[in-house]
Each structure stands twice: as structure tokens, then as C-alpha cells.
Amino acid sequence: MLRLVVLLISPLLLFGQGSLRRCYVCRSRGEDGDCKDKFIEPPETIPGLPVPAHSVSVDKQPCSSGWCSKILDGGGKNQLDDLEVATERACMQRAPSDDKQRCAYVKMSNKEVFMCFCKGDLCNGSTRLLCDTRV
């Protein structure tokens, strides 16, 4: 009986993992940060072995909404080339109301930031997101 239960549950676990969406999750400021643009994907790690030092601050995490974001916080529209730009990559808690990928300047905490959001596995990892159309 136990074998039958395990056999029935195993395909469900495999199917569930195949539909899992992930996002890069990190935040850094300036040229030396791991999260910045020109983003370099962190190497895959082997369970049980130490994590390389430079990849500790960049993580690939499951994202239940399937929507990822990338935020550039540089102090204004004309300052995104500034060395003090903070870059943040994360999972969005919910999809945008219109279900469309895009980039735009938005207000967050009384501050204007450049934000892109996209749908797909690790879609927020590229320097130029697939959804990099400004509105």
C-alpha cells in the first residue's frame, strides 16, 4: 500500500516542479555590486558544497506569481548612468492588473525609480529585459 501511495505522489511532485517559475533576487549599489547591470548569472551550486563568495548575494528563488521585477533606483530619469544606482531584482507578489510586461518610471516611497516587470523563469536576469519597452 505504501508503494502505491509513493508511486501516485511522485508524478505530482515532478509535474509541480516543471511549472515552477523562479526569479533572481538581489540588491546592490554601484559598480561593485553583484546585482548590477551588466548582470552575470551566478554559477550553479552543488548541494553540500560551499557557495562561491561572489554568488552569495544573488539567489534564484521560486516565485508563485511567475512575475519578476528589476528596479533601478538612481535618483531620477537623467541619473541612471550614475555609479550610485541601486539595482534590485525580485519576485512580484502579484501580476500587474493588465497582465502586460513593460518598463516605466514609477513612484515608490515618494521616489521615482525605473522598474521593469516580466513573466517567465529567471526573466529578470538580463541587462535588457525582454519587456524593455518604455511606456
NULUMRO-478774 format. One line per field, with one value per residue (C-alpha): residue number from 1; chain; x, y, z. Coordinates in Angstrom, 3 decimals, decimal comma, always signed. Each point is the difference from the previous one (the first is absolute). Example, Ala and Ser with C-alpha at 12.3 -4.5 7.8 and 13.67 -1.06 7.14 Angstrom:
BEGIN
k: (1 | 2)
c: (A | A)
u: (+12,300 | +1,370)
v: (-4,500 | +3,440)
w: (+7,800 | -0,660)
# end
This chain:
BEGIN
k: (1 | 2 | 3 | 4 | 5 | 6 | 7 | 8 | 9 | 10 | 11 | 12 | 13 | 14 | 15 | 16 | 17 | 18 | 19 | 20 | 21 | 22 | 23 | 24 | 25 | 26 | 27 | 28 | 29 | 30 | 31 | 32 | 33 | 34 | 35 | 36 | 37 | 38 | 39 | 40 | 41 | 42 | 43 | 44 | 45 | 46 | 47 | 48 | 49 | 50 | 51 | 52 | 53 | 54 | 55 | 56 | 57 | 58 | 59 | 60 | 61 | 62 | 63 | 64 | 65 | 66 | 67 | 68 | 69 | 70 | 71 | 72 | 73 | 74 | 75 | 76 | 77 | 78 | 79 | 80 | 81 | 82 | 83 | 84 | 85 | 86 | 87 | 88 | 89 | 90 | 91 | 92 | 93 | 94 | 95 | 96 | 97 | 98 | 99 | 100 | 101 | 102 | 103 | 104 | 105 | 106 | 107 | 108 | 109 | 110 | 111 | 112 | 113 | 114 | 115 | 116 | 117 | 118 | 119 | 120 | 121 | 122 | 123 | 124 | 125 | 126 | 127 | 128 | 129 | 130 | 131 | 132 | 133 | 134 | 135)
c: (A | A | A | A | A | A | A | A | A | A | A | A | A | A | A | A | A | A | A | A | A | A | A | A | A | A | A | A | A | A | A | A | A | A | A | A | A | A | A | A | A | A | A | A | A | A | A | A | A | A | A | A | A | A | A | A | A | A | A | A | A | A | A | A | A | A | A | A | A | A | A | A | A | A | A | A | A | A | A | A | A | A | A | A | A | A | A | A | A | A | A | A | A | A | A | A | A | A | A | A | A | A | A | A | A | A | A | A | A | A | A | A | A | A | A | A | A | A | A | A | A | A | A | A | A | A | A | A | A | A | A | A | A | A | A)
u: (+0,000 | +2,842 | +1,642 | -3,259 | -0,273 | +3,628 | -0,555 | -3,102 | +1,642 | +3,311 | -1,446 | -1,828 | +3,243 | +1,827 | -2,813 | -0,201 | +3,720 | -0,152 | -2,494 | +1,952 | +1,107 | +3,079 | +1,377 | +3,414 | -0,071 | +2,709 | +0,733 | +3,244 | +1,229 | +2,719 | +2,538 | +1,190 | -3,392 | -0,944 | -3,533 | +0,936 | -0,239 | +2,143 | -1,545 | +1,962 | -2,042 | +1,354 | +1,447 | -2,067 | +0,959 | +0,240 | -1,993 | +2,278 | +2,953 | +0,862 | -1,595 | +2,547 | +0,384 | -1,088 | -3,309 | -1,226 | -1,922 | -1,757 | -2,576 | -2,423 | -3,253 | -3,383 | -2,647 | -3,633 | -1,337 | +2,412 | +0,732 | +3,484 | +1,155 | +3,147 | +0,207 | +2,665 | +0,040 | +2,311 | -1,726 | -1,741 | -0,455 | +3,333 | +2,130 | -0,226 | +3,638 | +1,105 | +2,322 | -2,333 | -2,869 | -1,548 | -1,205 | -2,566 | -1,355 | -2,936 | -3,191 | -3,200 | -2,700 | -2,669 | -0,261 | -0,698 | -3,717 | +0,265 | +2,249 | +2,522 | +3,804 | +1,631 | +2,473 | -0,885 | +0,867 | -2,174 | -0,358 | +1,118 | +0,261 | -0,317 | +2,917 | +0,123 | +1,644 | +0,283 | -1,811 | -0,367 | -2,173 | -0,157 | -1,530 | +2,122 | +2,675 | +2,940 | -1,154 | +1,400 | +3,593 | +0,848 | +1,418 | -2,685 | -3,167 | -2,174 | -2,681 | +2,259 | -2,587 | -0,412 | -3,448)
v: (+0,000 | +2,424 | -0,610 | +0,829 | +3,315 | +0,893 | -0,881 | +2,178 | +2,992 | -0,071 | +1,138 | +2,837 | +1,255 | -0,160 | +1,764 | +2,731 | +0,749 | +0,283 | +2,848 | +1,860 | +3,515 | +1,585 | +3,519 | +1,383 | +1,660 | +2,491 | +3,649 | +1,911 | +3,529 | +1,297 | -1,631 | -2,664 | -1,507 | -3,507 | +1,026 | +2,859 | +0,175 | -1,632 | -2,869 | -3,233 | -3,058 | -1,644 | -3,476 | -3,034 | -1,398 | -3,611 | -0,819 | -0,660 | +1,973 | +3,561 | +2,782 | +2,174 | +3,347 | +2,220 | -1,803 | +0,178 | +3,254 | -1,207 | -2,721 | -1,857 | -0,337 | -1,551 | +2,562 | -1,023 | +2,869 | -0,759 | +3,755 | +1,419 | +3,593 | +2,031 | +3,459 | +2,637 | +2,651 | +2,813 | +3,114 | +1,047 | -0,461 | +1,566 | -1,736 | -3,704 | -0,013 | +1,163 | -2,330 | +0,245 | -1,731 | -2,729 | -3,070 | -2,338 | -3,220 | -1,756 | -2,046 | +2,016 | -1,044 | +0,285 | +0,606 | +3,482 | +0,683 | +0,064 | -3,102 | +1,790 | +0,058 | +3,426 | +2,521 | +3,469 | +2,689 | -0,486 | +1,563 | -2,177 | +1,406 | +3,575 | -0,591 | -0,542 | -3,281 | -1,863 | -3,348 | -2,905 | -3,013 | -3,165 | -3,452 | -3,107 | -2,102 | +2,237 | +2,711 | +2,793 | -1,078 | +1,770 | +3,494 | +0,815 | -1,809 | -1,531 | +2,395 | +3,055 | +2,161 | +3,296 | +1,449)
w: (+0,000 | +0,858 | -3,398 | -1,748 | +1,838 | -0,845 | -3,658 | -0,153 | +1,699 | -1,942 | -3,368 | +1,737 | +1,516 | -3,324 | -1,846 | +2,637 | -0,231 | -3,786 | +0,196 | +2,696 | -0,901 | +1,540 | +0,268 | +0,794 | +3,414 | +0,934 | +0,738 | -0,369 | -0,611 | -2,305 | -2,280 | +2,436 | +0,798 | -1,132 | -0,984 | -2,328 | -3,767 | -1,854 | +1,913 | +0,081 | +0,881 | +3,139 | -0,509 | +0,928 | +3,377 | +1,052 | +3,145 | +2,951 | -1,402 | +1,064 | -2,059 | -1,884 | +1,778 | -2,896 | -0,534 | +3,593 | -0,552 | -3,192 | +0,459 | -2,233 | +1,923 | -0,840 | -0,904 | +0,362 | -2,131 | -2,864 | -0,314 | +0,622 | +0,329 | -0,433 | +1,575 | -0,688 | +2,697 | -1,059 | +1,170 | -3,211 | -3,734 | -0,941 | +2,620 | -0,885 | -1,168 | +3,438 | +1,937 | +2,967 | -1,791 | +2,123 | -1,891 | +1,501 | -1,511 | +1,656 | -0,277 | -0,261 | +2,433 | -2,688 | -3,725 | -1,352 | -0,417 | -3,816 | -0,123 | -2,276 | +0,194 | -0,176 | +1,358 | +1,268 | +2,496 | +3,081 | +3,448 | +2,912 | +3,529 | -1,304 | -2,367 | -3,763 | -1,073 | -3,295 | +0,282 | -2,409 | +0,568 | -2,018 | +0,099 | -0,320 | +1,619 | +1,023 | -2,442 | +2,194 | -0,532 | -3,236 | -0,315 | -2,526 | +0,993 | -2,691 | +1,166 | -0,362 | -1,729 | +1,785 | +0,510)
# end
